[in-house]
């Protein structure tokens, strides 16, 4: 299993980051409640996102490596859009949300922002992330420029700054399953884009 860590910024550029060696994270009885507590400590103690995200990536990898429960989540039957979400943790006033997501083969997301930071670990399958940069025209028309793409495999972890614009597609013949953690969403910064009609709406 590969253990690549990626960071994507708001310009649609991405960089390969140093990964923690998996065997150094192996630990008996590392469960979701410990993960939640440790992530909350990082959020409360660290303001700089460039310091915070590597620490959260490390904890995500630690949970994925040690938690059979996370790796064996059950999902509802295939929805119409081919994307099923299982909410693992969300609490009013708590600074982040945890979920697992299942993309059935061929399923694609819209082009969107999350309006917050995010860290996603690939549990199964293959996921193509396509990144975009917003470059509106002089007459005010919304225009997106594709900046690149990454194909993520099991063991890969990707992290996003709040203003990243991306779309996601499941590749291959088997479903893609991911573990996702997102910070508090600023709804005024969460958008969905249509690059064909050059329109934008709240997401």
Secondary structure, 3 states (H helix, E strand, C coil): CCCCEEEECCCCCEEEECCCCHHHCCCCCCCHHHHHHHHHHHHHHCCCHHHHHHHHHHHHHHHHHHCHHHHCCCCCCCCCCCEEEEEEECCCCCCEEEEEEEECCCCECCEECCCCCEEEEEEECEEEEEEEEECCCCCCCCCEEEEEEEEECCCCEEEECCCCEEEEEEECCCCEEEEEEEECCCHHHCEEEECCCCEEEEC
